[in-house]
Structure formats: structure tokens, C-alpha cells
Amino acid sequence: MAKAELKTTAGACSVADFFALLPEPGRRDDATAIDALFRRVTGLEPVMWGPSIVGYGSYDYTYDSGREGTMCRTGFSPRKAALTLYATAGLAESAEATALFARLGKHTRSKGCLYIRQLADVDLAALERLVAINWAVMTARYPA
């Protein structure tokens, strides 16, 4: 099956320009700090995916239906309601991640996302380790 036209694709907009357009100074500061964290963990420069996702690396996937696509391997979006981190793949089965989530601080999560209102609410060392575990899981699952 051919790749369907996806809304979220790697783009040419600069991450710095995107951060500069964020309306709240606190959100800009948090985005800059999270970007530094992801750069340390991944060793990669970020790329904008769609209008609001800051992504690191990429991978190709195929659903059971045959639909194919490419997405960032990990990343985040500094949304108004919460910082959304696309960094929880494979963490449900990790005992270390369970302990890290317990010490992380104020957050919510879904199957694939971690939501943080502001960075001041969380333990940054725990967050960085969670991102590192996710990066390792995604790299093992989707080798380059």
C-alpha cells in the first residue's frame, strides 16, 4: 500500500523561529529547556514536524491495515494547555519507568504521550531518564 498523504511531516520551518512565535515567555523557556534535554538524549538537532511538533530522528511504520508513514522518533509540542512529550512508547512494561513516573511530579499520560503543565512541576532528572528510555526503545524497535 502506498504512503497516504500525512498532515504531520518534516518541514523547513526553523525550531528557533517556532519558539520565538510562542506567545507566553514561560512556555518559550520551557520549550527551550526541553529542546536542550532532547538534544542531550538523542544527539540530534530538532526538525519541525507539522506546525507544532519539535521532532528528533524519524522512523517508518506500517500499520496492520497496510497504511505506511514516517514520523519523528521522539519529540514534543509546547501546546497552550500542556507540554506534550511524544516519549512514552514502550514505557508501560518498564519497571524503571514506573518508578520514574512515580517520582516525576505533576503529570498525566496516555499510551504515547506525557503531559506536563510546566517544567517547574517535575523532576528534570527523572524526565530526562524517561526520555532516554523511550529513545532506546524506539531505536531498538525501529533500527535506522
C-alpha positions in Angstrom: 0.0 0.0 0.0 1.3 3.5 -0.8 2.0 6.0 1.8 -1.0 8.1 2.5 -0.7 11.9 2.5 0.1 12.8 6.1 -0.6 16.1 7.8 2.4 15.8 10.1 5.6 15.7 8.0 9.1 17.1 8.5 9.1 20.8 7.4 11.5 23.6 6.7 10.4 26.0 9.5 13.2 26.6 12.0 12.7 25.4 15.6 14.1 28.7 16.8 11.5 30.6 14.7 8.8 28.4 16.1 9.9 29.0 19.7 10.0 32.8 19.0 6.3 32.7 18.0 5.2 31.1 21.2 3.0 33.8 22.9 3.9 33.1 26.6 7.5 33.7 27.8 7.2 30.8 30.3 6.2 28.4 27.5 9.2 29.6 25.4 11.6 29.0 28.3 10.1 25.5 29.0 10.3 24.6 25.2 14.0 25.7 25.1 14.8 23.6 28.2 13.0 20.6 26.8 14.7 21.0 23.5 18.1 21.0 25.3 17.1 17.8 27.1 16.1 16.0 23.9 19.3 17.1 22.2 21.4 15.7 25.0 19.5 12.4 24.9 19.3 11.9 21.2 22.4 13.7 20.0 20.3 15.2 17.2 19.2 18.6 16.0 15.4 19.0 16.0 13.2 19.3 13.0 9.7 20.7 12.9 7.0 18.2 12.1 3.8 19.9 11.0 3.1 23.3 12.5 3.8 22.4 16.2 5.8 19.3 16.9 9.6 19.5 17.5 10.9 16.1 16.5 14.2 14.2 16.8 15.0 11.5 14.3 12.5 9.7 12.3 11.1 6.2 11.6 9.0 4.5 9.0 6.0 2.5 10.2 3.4 0.2 8.6 0.0 -0.4 10.3 -1.7 -3.8 10.1 -4.0 -2.2 7.6 -1.1 -1.6 5.3 -1.0 2.1 5.7 2.5 3.5 5.9 4.1 6.6 7.1 7.1 8.4 8.6 7.1 10.2 11.9 9.6 11.7 14.3 11.2 9.1 16.5 10.5 11.2 19.6 9.7 14.9 20.2 7.4 17.4 21.9 4.9 20.1 21.4 4.7 23.2 23.6 0.9 23.4 23.5 -1.0 26.0 25.4 -2.7 23.6 27.8 0.4 21.4 28.5 3.8 20.5 27.2 3.1 17.3 25.2 6.0 14.9 25.0 5.9 12.1 22.5 8.1 9.9 24.6 6.2 7.1 26.3 6.5 4.3 23.8 7.3 1.0 25.5 7.5 2.5 28.9 4.4 0.7 30.3 6.4 -2.5 30.6 9.5 -0.9 32.2 9.8 -1.2 36.0 12.4 1.6 35.9 10.0 3.8 34.0 7.2 3.0 36.6 9.5 4.2 39.4 10.5 7.3 37.4 6.9 8.2 36.7 6.2 7.9 40.5 8.9 10.5 41.3 8.3 12.7 38.2 5.9 15.1 39.8 2.7 16.6 38.4 1.9 15.0 35.0 -0.6 12.9 33.1 0.0 10.5 30.3 -1.7 8.5 27.6 -0.4 5.5 25.6 2.0 7.6 23.6 2.2 11.0 25.3 3.3 12.6 28.6 1.6 15.9 29.5 3.3 18.4 31.8 1.7 21.8 32.6 5.1 23.4 33.3 8.6 22.1 33.8 8.8 23.6 37.3 6.2 20.9 38.3 8.6 17.9 37.5 11.8 16.3 38.5 14.0 17.1 35.4 16.4 14.2 36.1 13.5 11.7 36.1 12.1 13.3 32.9 15.5 13.1 31.1 15.8 9.4 32.1 12.3 8.7 30.8 13.1 10.3 27.5 16.3 8.3 27.3 14.5 5.0 28.0 11.9 5.9 25.3 14.7 6.8 22.8 16.3 3.4 23.4 13.0 1.6 23.0 12.3 3.4 19.7 15.8 2.9 18.4 15.6 -0.8 19.1 12.1 -1.1 17.7 12.9 0.9 14.5 16.6 0.5 13.7 17.9 3.0 11.2 
